[in-house]
Amino acid sequence: MDKKTLFRKTVAHFPVGVHKQLTRYQIRKLTKHLMNREDIEKCENNEAEKKRIVREYVRRFPERYQAVTKKIDKVFQTNPRFRDVSRKELADLRREMVFNWYAYGFFPDEFVFFDLAGQNKETEKRREFVSELERLCFRFSANDFSESMLADKAAAYRVFQNYFFRDALIVSSDDDYGRFREFAAKHPVFILKLTRSSRGQGVQLIDMQEHEDVSEYFHEIRQFGTVLLEEKIEQADILGQFNESSVNTVRVSTYLTRDGVVPAHGFFRSGRAGSFIDNAAAGGVFATVDTVNGIISTDGCDEFGYRYEKHPDSGVAFKGVVLPEWDQALAICKEAALKVPGMKYLSFDLAYSKKGWMIVEINSSGQYIHQAGTLKGTREELRTLIQKMDLLVPYEIKSYR
């Protein structure tokens, strides 16, 4: 058991007042480097003041500057859009990314895919977006961080297995060998997930025909500790048409309010040719979904900020596709969200299979990628939701109006 999990499990036995104190501490820790309102206004209205004030914040919070610098370097090194950009342009972009980090909490990658240097360069437009840092703070205020269940895929499966609608097996000890043999015989091709992984990491497609000795392979996977094995999803053609090699999913984020569970926003994700996972971090393409009617409402985009009217490999258009049996998808999310009332902000990854909608994974920290699809911020939407929620600790997202 890692230190973070052990800490959470220990804190879980403390009174709720302790949880609240630790949550407030965590939020203060995350936001201590952010500019105050007065300094932000000075920076937005005067370039000379911006340079002076940013230098002051860098001096006061050098560790945060080092952190954002590493992230900026990674963006410049991995994003092909910056390969032919001049040194001067990169230097200008770097300064803007650093300012937006200290002023609003925007991470460099979202600075790119929210187009904060282009279409949303204007101050008023930029301020409509919920930054990653703000989302993290809201997540802490909405979800008791001592609840570590969702960070463990095996533990999450135990709670939500009725919504998976497929066979699965948790392998956690040598005593599971008999059940593993039966599972592998029934599902010779299956998915293996490391229980403490995210963003598509630690997910493998296993074909037992490549492993002649079942016992030997069982002992091989035992080296990973606890793993979750799942029957391979046979997705329906309407989502498979975008990319056949990956299970293409829809993420729906829910908010537990005093009026019930609200599925406020979502997006569709499709993998690229040859990949069996659809995560944006793995090169996937995503598009915003209107959660009211289940229609893909935007063109596709990726983490590099490229936009696609059609899937770059299959040529299938994104915008206007109507997701089937959408009422069923929302019903699953609303019902499942009530299973963990202490977690008031959840994100459900759903696949549409030949059996219907089913949960693939549940996240307690879903990113606000839907804003990248529309290139419009949803700050006011989040503020309205917060006002209707009983949070673990109060969280007032900043207003710039």
C-alpha positions in Angstrom: 0.0 0.0 0.0 1.5 3.4 -1.0 1.9 6.2 1.5 -1.0 8.3 0.0 -3.5 5.5 0.3 -2.3 4.6 3.8 -2.7 8.2 4.9 -6.2 8.4 3.4 -7.3 5.2 5.1 -5.9 6.5 8.4 -7.7 9.8 8.1 -10.9 8.1 7.2 -11.2 7.0 10.9 -10.9 10.6 12.1 -13.9 12.8 12.8 -15.3 14.8 9.9 -14.0 18.0 11.4 -10.5 16.7 10.8 -11.3 16.0 7.2 -12.5 19.5 6.8 -9.4 21.0 8.3 -7.1 19.0 6.1 -9.2 19.9 3.0 -8.9 23.6 3.8 -5.1 23.1 4.2 -4.9 21.3 0.9 -6.8 24.1 -0.9 -4.6 26.8 0.7 -1.5 24.8 -0.3 -2.7 24.6 -3.9 -3.6 28.3 -4.2 -1.0 30.0 -2.1 0.9 31.3 -5.2 -2.2 32.8 -6.9 -2.3 36.5 -7.5 -4.7 38.7 -5.6 -7.5 40.5 -7.4 -5.7 43.8 -7.4 -2.5 42.4 -8.9 -4.4 40.6 -11.6 -6.1 43.8 -12.6 -2.8 45.7 -12.8 -1.3 42.9 -15.0 -4.2 42.8 -17.4 -4.1 46.5 -18.0 -0.4 47.3 -18.1 2.3 45.2 -19.7 5.1 46.8 -17.7 3.2 46.1 -14.5 2.6 42.5 -15.6 6.3 41.9 -16.0 7.1 43.5 -12.6 4.4 41.7 -10.7 5.1 38.3 -12.3 8.8 38.7 -11.3 7.7 39.3 -7.7 5.5 36.2 -7.6 8.3 34.1 -9.1 10.6 35.4 -6.4 8.0 34.6 -3.6 7.1 31.2 -5.0 10.1 29.8 -6.8 9.1 26.2 -6.4 5.8 26.9 -8.3 7.8 28.6 -11.0 10.1 25.6 -11.4 7.0 23.4 -11.6 5.3 25.4 -14.3 8.6 25.8 -16.2 8.9 22.0 -16.5 5.3 21.8 -17.8 5.9 24.5 -20.3 9.1 22.8 -21.5 7.2 19.6 -22.0 4.5 21.3 -24.0 7.0 22.9 -26.3 8.9 19.7 -26.7 6.0 17.3 -27.4 3.5 19.5 -29.2 4.2 19.6 -33.0 2.5 23.0 -33.3 5.6 24.6 -31.7 8.3 22.9 -33.9 8.5 25.8 -36.4 7.7 28.7 -33.9 10.5 31.3 -33.5 12.4 31.7 -30.3 10.8 35.1 -29.8 7.3 33.7 -30.2 8.1 30.9 -27.8 9.5 33.4 -25.3 6.3 35.5 -25.5 4.2 32.4 -25.1 6.2 31.3 -22.1 5.7 34.7 -20.4 1.9 34.5 -21.0 1.8 30.9 -19.7 3.7 31.9 -16.5 1.3 34.8 -16.0 -1.8 32.7 -16.5 -0.4 30.2 -14.0 0.1 32.7 -11.2 -3.0 34.7 -12.0 -5.7 32.1 -12.8 -4.1 28.6 -12.3 -4.1 27.6 -15.9 -1.7 24.7 -16.7 0.4 25.2 -19.9 -1.4 22.4 -21.8 -4.9 23.8 -21.2 -3.5 27.2 -22.2 -3.0 25.6 -25.5 -6.2 23.6 -26.0 -8.4 26.4 -24.6 -6.6 28.6 -27.2 -5.8 31.3 -24.6 -3.3 32.9 -27.0 -5.7 33.0 -29.9 -9.5 33.0 -30.0 -9.7 33.4 -26.2 -6.9 35.8 -25.7 -9.1 38.6 -24.5 -9.3 38.9 -20.8 -13.1 38.6 -20.5 -13.1 35.4 -22.6 -10.2 33.9 -20.7 -11.9 34.5 -17.4 -14.9 32.5 -18.4 -12.9 29.3 -18.2 -12.5 27.1 -15.2 -8.7 26.5 -14.8 -7.3 23.2 -13.8 -6.2 24.6 -10.5 -9.7 25.8 -9.7 -11.1 22.5 -10.7 -8.8 20.7 -8.3 -9.8 23.0 -5.5 -13.5 22.4 -6.2 -12.8 18.7 -6.3 -11.3 18.8 -2.8 -14.2 20.8 -1.5 -16.8 18.5 -3.0 -15.2 15.1 -2.4 -13.8 13.9 1.0 -10.2 13.2 0.0 -9.9 10.5 2.8 -12.3 8.4 0.6 -9.7 6.5 -1.5 -12.0 4.0 -3.0 -12.2 5.6 -6.5 -8.4 5.7 -6.7 -8.4 1.9 -6.6 -10.1 0.3 -9.7 -10.7 -2.9 -7.8 -12.3 -1.2 -4.9 -14.4 0.9 -7.3 -15.5 -2.2 -9.1 -16.8 -3.8 -5.9 -19.1 -0.8 -5.4 -20.2 -0.2 -9.0 -20.1 -3.8 -10.4 -23.8 -3.8 -11.1 -23.3 -1.1 -13.7 -20.4 -2.8 -15.5 -22.7 -5.3 -17.3 -19.8 -7.6 -18.1 -17.6 -10.2 -16.4 -14.7 -9.0 -14.3 -12.3 -10.6 -11.8 -10.1 -9.1 -9.1 -6.8 -11.0 -8.7 -5.2 -10.2 -5.4 -3.6 -13.4 -4.1 -2.3 -16.8 -5.3 -5.6 -18.3 -4.1 -7.3 -16.6 -7.1 -5.6 -19.0 -9.6 -8.6 -21.3 -10.1 -10.9 -18.3 -10.7 -8.3 -16.9 -13.1 -8.2 -20.1 -15.1 -12.0 -20.1 -15.4 -12.1 -16.4 -16.4 -9.3 -16.8 -19.0 -11.0 -19.9 -20.5 -14.3 -18.0 -20.9 -12.6 -14.8 -22.1 -9.4 -15.7 -23.8 -9.1 -12.0 -24.9 -9.6 -9.6 -21.9 -8.5 -6.3 -20.5 -6.0 -6.1 -17.6 -5.9 -2.9 -15.5 -3.5 -2.0 -12.8 -5.7 -0.9 -9.9 -3.9 2.3 -9.2 -3.4 3.9 -12.6 -5.0 6.7 -14.6 -5.2 8.3 -18.1 -5.0 5.0 -19.8 -1.8 4.0 -18.2 -1.5 0.4 -16.9 -4.2 -0.8 -19.2 -3.3 -3.9 -21.4 -5.2 -5.9 -23.9 -4.4 -9.6 -23.2 -4.7 -12.5 -25.6 -4.2 -15.8 -23.9 -3.2 -17.4 -27.1 0.1 -15.6 -26.7 0.6 -17.3 -23.3 0.8 -21.0 -23.6 1.4 -21.7 -19.9 -1.6 -20.3 -18.0 0.1 -20.9 -14.6 3.2 -19.1 -15.7 1.2 -16.0 -16.9 -0.8 -16.0 -13.7 2.4 -15.7 -11.6 3.6 -13.0 -14.0 0.6 -10.8 -13.4 0.8 -11.5 -9.7 4.0 -9.3 -9.7 1.7 -6.3 -10.3 0.0 -6.8 -7.0 -3.8 -6.5 -7.2 -5.1 -6.3 -10.8 -8.6 -6.0 -12.3 -9.4 -8.2 -15.3 -12.4 -7.3 -17.4 -14.3 -9.0 -20.3 -13.4 -7.1 -23.5 -16.2 -4.8 -24.5 -17.8 -5.4 -27.9 -18.8 -1.9 -28.8 -21.7 -1.1 -31.1 -21.1 0.2 -34.6 -22.4 3.7 -33.9 -19.3 4.5 -31.7 -17.0 1.9 -33.3 -17.3 3.6 -36.6 -14.9 6.4 -35.4 -12.1 3.9 -34.6 -12.5 0.2 -34.6 -9.3 -0.7 -32.6 -10.3 1.3 -29.4 -13.3 1.2 -27.1 -14.6 4.8 -27.7 -16.2 6.2 -24.6 -18.4 9.1 -23.4 -17.5 10.9 -20.2 -20.4 12.3 -18.1 -19.6 14.5 -15.1 -22.2 14.5 -12.3 -22.9 16.9 -9.4 -24.8 15.8 -6.4 -27.0 18.9 -5.5 -29.8 19.5 -3.1 -32.1 19.0 -6.1 -30.6 15.6 -7.0 -27.8 14.4 -9.3 -27.1 16.8 -12.2 -25.2 15.4 -15.3 -23.9 18.8 -16.2 -21.4 18.2 -19.0 -19.6 15.6 -21.0 -17.5 14.7 -24.0 -16.9 11.8 -26.4 -13.5 10.3 -26.9 -12.1 8.2 -29.7 -8.8 6.5 -30.1 -6.5 6.6 -33.1 -6.0 3.8 -35.6 -4.2 0.9 -34.0 -4.7 2.0 -30.5 -7.1 0.2 -28.1 -7.4 3.1 -25.6 -9.1 6.4 -26.3 -7.5 8.8 -23.8 -6.5 12.2 -25.0 -3.1 11.6 -23.3 -2.6 8.6 -25.6 -3.3 10.7 -28.7 -7.1 10.3 -28.8 -9.6 12.8 -30.2 -12.4 14.2 -28.2 -15.6 16.3 -28.8 -18.1 17.9 -26.5 -21.4 16.2 -25.8 -24.6 18.0 -25.0 -25.7 16.0 -21.9 -29.3 17.2 -22.3 -30.0 15.5 -25.6 -27.0 13.2 -26.1 -25.7 14.8 -29.3 -22.0 15.4 -30.1 -22.2 19.2 -30.4 -18.7 20.1 -31.6 -15.9 19.1 -34.0 -13.1 17.0 -32.6 -9.9 18.2 -31.0 -6.8 16.7 -29.4 -4.5 17.7 -26.5 -2.2 19.6 -29.0 -5.0 21.9 -29.9 -5.6 20.6 -33.4 -9.3 20.7 -34.5 -10.9 17.9 -36.6 -14.3 18.2 -38.4 -13.9 14.5 -39.1 -11.9 11.7 -37.3 -8.4 11.9 -38.8 -8.2 8.2 -39.5 -11.8 7.0 -40.3 -13.1 10.2 -41.8 -16.3 10.0 -39.7 -17.8 13.5 -38.8 -18.2 14.2 -35.1 -20.7 17.1 -34.9 -24.3 16.1 -34.9 -24.0 12.4 -34.1 -26.9 11.3 -31.9 -25.8 9.0 -29.1 -28.3 6.1 -28.8 -30.5 5.4 -25.7 -29.2 8.5 -24.0 -31.8 8.3 -21.3 -30.3 5.0 -20.3 -26.8 6.4 -20.1 -27.9 9.3 -17.8 -30.0 6.9 -15.6 -26.9 4.8 -15.0 -24.8 7.9 -14.0 -27.5 9.3 -11.7 -28.2 6.0 -10.0 -24.5 5.2 -9.6 -23.6 8.7 -8.3 -25.9 8.1 -5.3 -23.8 5.0 -4.2 -21.1 7.4 -2.8 -22.9 10.5 -1.4 -19.7 11.7 0.2 -18.3 12.2 -3.4 -20.4 15.0 -4.8 -18.4 15.5 -8.1 -17.9 12.4 -10.2 -17.0 11.6 -13.8 -18.3 8.4 -15.4 -16.7 6.9 -18.5 -19.3 5.0 -20.5 -19.1 2.6 -23.4 -22.0 1.7 -25.7 -21.8 -2.0 -26.3 -24.0 -4.5 -28.0 -25.6 -5.0 -24.5 -26.2 -1.2 -24.1 -24.5 1.4 -22.0 -22.0 0.3 -19.4 -19.5 1.9 -17.0 -15.9 1.6 -18.0 -14.4 3.6 -15.1 -15.4 6.2 -12.5 -13.2 9.2 -11.6 -13.3 11.6 -8.7 -11.3 14.2 -10.5 -12.6 14.5 -14.1 -10.9 17.3 -16.1 -12.9 20.1 -17.7 -11.9 19.1 -21.2 -15.4 19.8 -22.5 -14.4 23.5 -22.5 -11.8 22.7 -25.1 -14.4 21.2 -27.4 -16.6 24.4 -27.4 -13.7 26.8 -26.8 -16.1 28.4 -24.3 -15.6 28.5 -20.5 -18.2 27.2 -18.1 -17.3 29.2 -15.0 -20.8 30.5 -14.5 -22.3 27.0 -14.8 -20.0 25.7 -12.1 -20.8 28.7 -9.8 -24.5 28.0 -10.2 -23.9 24.3 -9.3 -21.8 25.1 -6.3 -24.6 27.3 -4.9 -26.9 24.2 -5.0 -24.4 21.8 -3.3 -23.6 20.9 0.3 -19.8 20.8 0.0 -17.4 19.3 2.5 -15.9 22.8 2.9 -17.3 26.0 1.3 -15.6 26.9 -2.0 -16.3 30.2 -3.7 -15.0 30.2 -7.3 -13.8 33.7 -8.2 -16.1 36.1 -10.0 -14.6 38.6 -12.4 -17.8 40.4 -13.2 
